[in-house]
């Protein structure tokens, strides 16, 4: 597989979706179209099949039938098809992503999308603010890095962090500094696929919440040794991966960071649990509503919802516009992708390791240019 060397992150353009088309190839088509390229020999169902442990999936067969009727699928439709498979229900920007994808399918939105490990610059700013708040609590010199937007978000996060940590003492200071180094060590990838209509530049750097000192690893080992000497086995839960085992794109990353900070504040693991907000709670119920509306669109079985779902359904149907065979195929694929993740806790991109390798090829080149 050859990769293009160009990237246009500084012009609002991301990695081309064509680089990942092959990751979507799955079941071989029963017939090859006359004059078709090799890629036209496969359905784009790799991330939809294989669930249910051996059962035949009539829904995938119906979706593949729609694709077969389209003939050779043009590149702009394949871009949208890749966006559909990028829709991950575990991301911090879900369920807003579904609204975005529907607008793109209806030709009223841009094609910017992110998947495994990728986050927007807004998430980088948020993590930077948390790191700066921890610095301030420790009485360290504030980082000079700018965040945007500043103001209310930074003030609120600092207030919350200081409130959770409470009074300073020696053990807390060790735990907080270790947490600060752990947070600042988490890699933040702000790359993306597609292109933004406003053409605004997207800065890939910095890719960490704070600039770490050269000796940070030895400093972290010393902090952990001192914490264990003072606290013994009680410290084990506090010496975890900051933010949890998942990357910053996970919707519970910030909550897990706050659970760690709150636990340090009372010196008891999970002794303080921050209240859940809409970014964490209610996702399952909202996903059920979305699935019902998307199903109504691609099957043509309704107007998008009844009762409290009516306004949401009207919003989706308006964004998608008049139904066409290509739109029905795309929406059916989106519906199936979300349904599979909900039922089977599956990856949205099965060949995610290769996906990440493609991203790193681009971002490594971009970092070298800076």
C-alpha positions as CSV (number, residue, x, y, z in Angstrom):
1,X,0.0,0.0,0.0
2,X,1.4,3.4,-1.0
3,X,0.8,6.5,1.0
4,X,0.7,10.1,-0.2
5,X,3.3,12.3,1.4
6,X,1.2,15.5,1.2
7,X,-0.8,16.8,4.1
8,X,-2.6,20.2,4.4
9,X,-3.3,20.5,8.1
10,X,-2.2,24.1,8.0
11,X,-4.8,24.8,5.3
12,X,-7.8,23.1,7.0
13,X,-7.2,19.9,5.1
14,X,-6.6,16.5,6.7
15,X,-5.6,13.0,5.6
16,X,-7.4,11.8,2.5
17,X,-10.0,9.1,3.2
18,X,-8.7,7.3,0.2
19,X,-5.8,6.1,2.4
20,X,-8.2,4.0,4.5
21,X,-10.6,2.7,1.8
22,X,-8.9,-0.7,1.8
23,X,-9.6,-1.1,5.6
24,X,-13.3,-1.2,4.7
25,X,-13.1,-4.0,2.1
26,X,-14.8,-7.1,3.4
27,X,-17.0,-9.6,1.6
28,X,-16.2,-10.3,-2.0
29,X,-18.9,-9.2,-4.4
30,X,-20.7,-12.0,-6.3
31,X,-19.9,-10.4,-9.7
32,X,-17.2,-8.1,-10.9
33,X,-18.4,-5.0,-12.8
34,X,-17.2,-4.6,-16.3
35,X,-14.1,-2.5,-16.4
36,X,-14.1,-2.2,-12.6
37,X,-10.9,-1.7,-10.5
38,X,-9.8,-4.3,-8.0
39,X,-11.3,-2.2,-5.1
40,X,-14.7,-2.5,-6.7
41,X,-14.6,-6.3,-6.2
42,X,-15.4,-6.0,-2.4
43,X,-18.3,-4.7,-0.4
44,X,-17.3,-2.0,2.2
45,X,-18.6,-4.2,5.0
46,X,-15.5,-5.2,6.9
47,X,-16.5,-3.4,10.0
48,X,-20.2,-4.5,9.8
49,X,-19.7,-8.3,9.5
50,X,-18.5,-10.9,12.0
51,X,-20.8,-10.1,14.9
52,X,-23.3,-12.5,16.4
53,X,-20.9,-15.5,16.5
54,X,-21.7,-17.4,13.4
55,X,-25.2,-16.3,12.8
56,X,-26.1,-15.1,9.3
57,X,-26.7,-11.4,9.2
58,X,-29.6,-10.5,6.9
59,X,-29.2,-6.8,7.7
60,X,-25.6,-6.8,6.3
61,X,-26.9,-8.7,3.2
62,X,-29.5,-6.0,2.7
63,X,-27.0,-3.2,3.1
64,X,-24.6,-4.9,0.6
65,X,-27.5,-5.3,-1.8
66,X,-27.9,-1.5,-1.7
67,X,-24.2,-1.0,-2.4
68,X,-24.3,-3.5,-5.3
69,X,-27.1,-1.5,-6.9
70,X,-25.0,1.6,-6.9
71,X,-22.4,0.1,-9.2
72,X,-18.9,1.6,-9.0
73,X,-19.1,4.0,-5.9
74,X,-17.6,7.4,-6.6
75,X,-14.8,8.8,-4.3
76,X,-16.9,11.4,-2.6
77,X,-19.4,8.8,-1.5
78,X,-16.6,6.5,-0.4
79,X,-15.3,9.4,1.8
80,X,-18.7,9.6,3.5
81,X,-18.7,5.8,3.9
82,X,-15.4,6.0,5.7
83,X,-16.8,8.8,7.9
84,X,-19.6,6.4,8.8
85,X,-17.2,3.7,10.1
86,X,-15.3,6.4,12.0
87,X,-18.4,7.0,14.2
88,X,-17.4,5.5,17.6
89,X,-19.9,5.5,20.4
90,X,-17.0,5.6,23.0
91,X,-15.6,8.9,21.9
92,X,-16.0,12.2,23.8
93,X,-17.6,13.9,20.8
94,X,-20.3,11.3,20.3
95,X,-23.3,11.7,19.9
96,X,-22.6,15.1,18.2
97,X,-20.7,13.1,15.6
98,X,-23.9,11.6,14.3
99,X,-25.4,15.0,13.6
100,X,-22.2,16.0,11.8
101,X,-22.2,12.9,9.7
102,X,-25.9,13.3,8.7
103,X,-25.1,16.9,7.6
104,X,-22.2,15.7,5.5
105,X,-24.4,13.0,3.9
106,X,-27.0,15.7,3.1
107,X,-24.2,18.0,1.7
108,X,-24.7,20.7,4.3
109,X,-21.6,20.0,6.4
110,X,-17.8,19.5,6.1
111,X,-16.1,16.1,6.0
112,X,-13.8,16.5,9.0
113,X,-13.7,13.3,11.1
114,X,-11.5,11.6,13.6
115,X,-11.3,8.1,15.0
116,X,-9.0,6.0,17.1
117,X,-6.7,8.2,19.3
118,X,-7.5,11.4,17.4
119,X,-9.0,14.4,19.2
120,X,-9.8,18.0,18.4
121,X,-7.7,21.0,19.5
122,X,-10.5,21.7,22.0
123,X,-9.7,18.6,23.9
124,X,-6.0,19.5,23.9
125,X,-6.9,22.9,25.4
126,X,-9.0,21.2,28.1
127,X,-6.3,18.8,29.1
128,X,-3.8,21.7,29.2
129,X,-6.1,23.6,31.5
130,X,-6.3,20.6,33.9
131,X,-2.5,20.3,33.9
132,X,-2.0,24.1,34.6
133,X,-4.5,23.8,37.5
134,X,-2.5,21.0,39.0
135,X,0.7,23.1,38.5
136,X,-0.9,26.1,40.3
137,X,-2.1,23.9,43.2
138,X,1.5,22.8,43.6
139,X,2.6,26.4,43.6
140,X,4.7,25.9,40.4
141,X,5.3,28.5,37.8
142,X,2.4,28.6,35.4
143,X,3.0,27.3,31.9
144,X,3.4,30.0,29.3
145,X,1.4,28.0,26.7
146,X,-1.7,29.7,25.4
147,X,-5.1,27.9,25.3
148,X,-8.1,28.9,23.3
149,X,-10.7,29.8,24.4
150,X,-9.5,31.1,27.7
151,X,-11.6,32.5,30.4
152,X,-14.7,30.7,31.8
153,X,-13.5,27.2,31.0
154,X,-10.1,27.7,32.7
155,X,-11.6,29.4,35.7
156,X,-14.2,26.7,36.2
157,X,-11.7,23.8,35.9
158,X,-9.2,25.5,38.2
159,X,-11.9,26.1,40.8
160,X,-13.0,22.4,40.6
161,X,-9.5,21.0,40.8
162,X,-8.6,23.2,43.9
163,X,-11.9,22.3,45.5
164,X,-11.3,18.5,45.0
165,X,-7.7,18.6,46.3
166,X,-8.4,20.8,49.3
167,X,-5.6,21.6,51.8
168,X,-2.0,20.8,50.8
169,X,0.1,18.2,52.7
170,X,3.3,16.3,51.9
171,X,1.6,13.1,50.6
172,X,-0.9,15.0,48.5
173,X,1.9,17.0,46.9
174,X,3.7,13.8,45.9
175,X,0.5,12.3,44.4
176,X,-0.5,15.5,42.6
177,X,3.0,16.0,41.0
178,X,3.0,12.3,39.9
179,X,-0.5,12.8,38.4
180,X,0.7,16.0,36.7
181,X,3.6,14.2,35.0
182,X,1.3,11.3,34.1
183,X,-1.2,13.6,32.5
184,X,1.4,15.6,30.6
185,X,2.9,12.4,29.3
186,X,-0.4,11.3,27.5
187,X,0.0,11.9,23.8
188,X,-2.6,14.1,22.1
189,X,-3.1,13.6,18.4
190,X,-5.0,16.5,16.8
191,X,-4.8,15.1,13.2
192,X,-8.0,14.4,11.2
193,X,-9.4,13.1,8.0
194,X,-11.4,15.1,5.4
195,X,-11.4,18.8,5.0
196,X,-12.9,21.8,6.8
197,X,-15.0,24.3,4.7
198,X,-13.6,27.3,6.6
199,X,-10.0,26.2,5.7
200,X,-8.7,27.4,9.1
201,X,-5.3,25.9,10.0
202,X,-5.2,23.1,12.6
203,X,-2.0,23.0,14.6
204,X,-0.8,19.5,15.4
205,X,1.7,20.8,17.9
206,X,1.9,20.7,20.8
207,X,1.0,17.1,21.2
208,X,1.2,17.1,25.0
209,X,-0.7,19.0,27.7
210,X,2.5,20.5,29.0
211,X,6.2,20.5,28.0
212,X,7.9,17.9,30.1
213,X,11.4,18.3,31.5
214,X,14.1,16.0,30.2
215,X,14.4,14.2,33.5
216,X,10.6,13.6,34.0
217,X,10.9,9.8,33.9
218,X,13.4,9.7,36.7
219,X,11.4,12.3,38.6
220,X,8.3,10.1,38.3
221,X,10.1,7.0,39.5
222,X,11.3,8.9,42.6
223,X,7.9,10.2,43.3
224,X,6.4,6.8,43.1
225,X,9.1,5.3,45.3
226,X,8.4,7.9,47.9
227,X,4.6,7.5,47.7
228,X,5.0,3.7,48.2
229,X,7.3,4.2,51.2
230,X,4.8,6.5,52.9
231,X,1.6,4.7,52.0
232,X,2.4,1.1,51.0
233,X,-0.2,-0.9,49.2
234,X,-2.8,1.8,49.7
235,X,-1.0,3.7,46.9
236,X,-1.5,1.1,44.2
237,X,-4.8,2.5,42.8
238,X,-3.3,6.0,42.7
239,X,-0.3,5.0,40.6
240,X,-2.6,4.1,37.6
241,X,-2.5,5.4,34.1
242,X,-3.7,9.0,34.4
243,X,-7.1,9.2,32.7
244,X,-7.5,5.5,32.6
245,X,-6.1,2.8,30.1
246,X,-8.0,4.4,27.2
247,X,-6.7,7.3,25.1
248,X,-7.9,11.0,25.6
249,X,-10.5,10.5,22.9
250,X,-12.5,8.2,25.3
251,X,-15.6,9.8,26.8
252,X,-14.7,8.9,30.3
253,X,-11.1,10.2,30.2
254,X,-11.9,13.5,32.0
255,X,-14.1,11.7,34.5
256,X,-11.4,9.2,35.4
257,X,-8.9,12.1,35.7
258,X,-11.3,13.8,38.1
259,X,-11.9,10.6,40.1
260,X,-8.1,10.4,40.6
261,X,-7.9,14.1,41.6
262,X,-10.8,13.8,44.0
263,X,-9.4,10.6,45.5
264,X,-6.1,12.4,46.2
265,X,-8.1,15.2,47.9
266,X,-9.5,12.8,50.5
267,X,-6.6,10.3,50.4
268,X,-8.9,7.5,49.8
269,X,-9.4,5.7,46.4
270,X,-12.8,6.7,45.0
271,X,-13.5,8.4,48.3
272,X,-14.9,11.3,46.2
273,X,-16.8,10.8,43.0
274,X,-17.4,13.9,40.9
275,X,-21.0,14.2,39.7
276,X,-21.7,12.8,36.2
277,X,-22.7,15.2,33.5
278,X,-24.4,14.9,30.1
279,X,-21.1,13.9,28.4
280,X,-21.1,10.7,30.5
281,X,-24.8,10.0,31.4
282,X,-27.7,9.3,29.1
283,X,-25.7,8.0,26.1
284,X,-27.4,4.6,26.0
285,X,-30.9,6.1,25.9
286,X,-30.0,8.7,23.3
287,X,-28.3,6.0,21.1
288,X,-31.6,4.0,21.2
289,X,-33.4,7.1,19.9
290,X,-30.8,7.7,17.2
291,X,-31.0,4.1,16.0
292,X,-34.8,4.3,15.7
293,X,-34.6,7.5,13.6
294,X,-31.8,6.3,11.4
295,X,-33.7,3.0,10.8
296,X,-36.8,4.9,9.8
297,X,-34.8,6.9,7.2
298,X,-33.1,4.1,5.5
299,X,-36.1,1.7,5.5
300,X,-38.5,4.5,4.6
301,X,-40.8,3.3,7.4
302,X,-41.6,6.6,9.1
303,X,-41.1,10.3,9.4
304,X,-38.3,10.1,12.0
305,X,-39.9,9.7,15.4
306,X,-43.0,10.2,17.5
307,X,-43.6,12.2,20.6
308,X,-40.5,13.6,22.2
309,X,-38.4,12.1,19.3
310,X,-40.3,14.1,16.7
311,X,-38.1,17.2,16.8
312,X,-35.0,15.1,16.8
313,X,-36.3,13.1,13.9
314,X,-37.1,16.2,11.9
315,X,-33.6,17.6,12.6
316,X,-32.0,14.4,11.2
317,X,-34.3,14.1,8.2
318,X,-33.8,17.7,7.3
319,X,-30.0,17.3,7.6
320,X,-30.0,14.2,5.4
321,X,-32.3,15.7,2.8
322,X,-34.3,13.8,0.2
323,X,-33.7,10.1,0.2
324,X,-31.5,8.6,-2.6
325,X,-30.1,5.1,-3.0
326,X,-26.6,6.3,-2.0
327,X,-27.9,8.1,1.1
328,X,-29.9,5.1,2.1
329,X,-26.8,2.9,1.9
330,X,-24.8,5.3,3.9
331,X,-27.4,5.8,6.6
332,X,-28.1,2.0,6.8
333,X,-24.3,1.5,7.3
334,X,-24.2,4.1,10.0
335,X,-27.2,2.5,11.7
336,X,-25.6,-0.9,11.6
337,X,-22.2,0.3,12.8
338,X,-23.8,2.0,15.9
339,X,-26.0,-1.1,16.5
340,X,-23.0,-3.4,16.4
341,X,-21.0,-1.3,18.9
342,X,-24.0,-1.1,21.2
343,X,-24.7,-4.8,21.1
344,X,-21.2,-6.3,21.0
345,X,-18.9,-3.6,22.3
346,X,-17.0,-3.9,19.1
347,X,-14.3,-1.7,17.5
348,X,-15.6,0.7,15.0
349,X,-12.5,0.1,12.8
350,X,-11.5,-3.5,13.2
351,X,-8.1,-3.1,11.5
352,X,-7.4,-0.3,13.9
353,X,-3.6,-1.0,14.3
354,X,-3.1,-0.4,10.6
355,X,-5.4,2.7,10.8
356,X,-3.1,4.1,13.6
357,X,0.0,3.4,11.5
358,X,-1.4,5.4,8.6
359,X,-2.1,8.3,10.9
360,X,1.4,8.2,12.4
361,X,3.0,8.2,8.9
362,X,1.3,11.5,8.3
363,X,1.7,13.1,11.6
364,X,5.4,12.1,11.8
365,X,6.0,13.9,8.5
366,X,4.0,16.9,9.8
367,X,6.0,17.1,13.0
368,X,9.3,16.9,11.0
369,X,8.2,20.0,9.0
370,X,7.8,22.2,12.1
